[in-house]
């Protein structure tokens, strides 16, 4: 299996699709993606649970058990996380975790990062800060936090919501570890982010939300007599992957 850390390359960033179940994971591996992540929103919503409140540890671990059967490395979004959850997903084969600070005191998140790295030193810890997530953004605070997290032992830093090229470049310049950016349709291209030095590009909940939109569009098309997309994965293809 490819070493997960080595996939974070300057000039050739890791495009990391985020999955919510085994079917989405398998079909993305078939499409040639080099690694997978999970989306906490997708995992939570698919289970009828809220995201961001630590309600999905059991579901995340169950999915990790299945992802470990696939031939690519994977990382698990464990929301704010804990040492126990990080160790549990590492124990079933996860190469990394994503841990968000949810704008709690940065020092507390840095302490958690240090604890996880002591307990599971080989686990790739992607330290997320929410300084731009669903808020206007604060570059100075972002730089303070990513430096603190990198200093605490994080293997990468993640700033979802970051969109302006100058801000992205400033974060990349602030730390030696890989910078992860959430892909924003209409705002980003992989080539432009690579030129800025970004080494990991995540889709987050984008694929899950796109799948929900496709479900509605297809059902409405059937009901209203409109054209239905025909180039879908066949029953046999989907079923064969789970019968192996």
C-alpha positions, 0 to 999 in steps of 0.5 A: 500500500502506498505510504499516505504521507508521501502522497502529499506532494508540492506541485502534484497535490493529493486530490482526496475524495471524501466518502460516506459508505462502502459503495462510494469508496469502492467506486472511487477506488475503481476510478483511480483515486490514490487515497480516500477520506471520509466526510463527517457530514455524509457519515452523520447524515446517512445515519440520521445523526447530526454532524459536528457534535461527536455523535458518529464515533461508532459509525466512523469506526464501522466504516473504517473497518470496511475501508481497510479492506480496500487497496488504498490508504484512507483517513477518517474525519473524527470531528474534534476527536479524542485520543481514544477515537484516533487510536481506534481508527488507527487500530483498524487500519486508518493511515490518518485522521482529520481533527477540527478545532471548532474554534475552541482555544488553540492551545487545547487543540494543540494539546490534543494533537500532542497526545494523539501523536504520543499514542499513535505516532505513525498516524497522519494527523491533519489538524483543521482550524475553522477560522474560515469555516462558515465565518468571514475569515481571520488570516492572522488567527489562522496563521497563529493556529496552524503554526501552533498545530504544526509545532504540536506535531500535526503532519498537515494543517487544514483550513476549509473555506480558504479561497483567496489566493493570497490567503492560501499562499500565506498559510502555505508559507507559514508552515513546513507541513502540507496544507490542505484546502477544501475544494470550492466549485467556482473558486478553485482549480486543482492546477491553481491550488498546486501552483500556490503550494497546496499539497492536499485538496479535499472534497469534503461533503461535496460528493455526498451533497452532489449524490443527494442532488442526483437522487432528487433529479433522477426521481423528479425525471422519472415522475415528470417524464424527463430524460434519465441519465443512462450511463449509470453503474450497472446493478451487476457492477455494484453488486459484484464489488460487495460480493467479493 
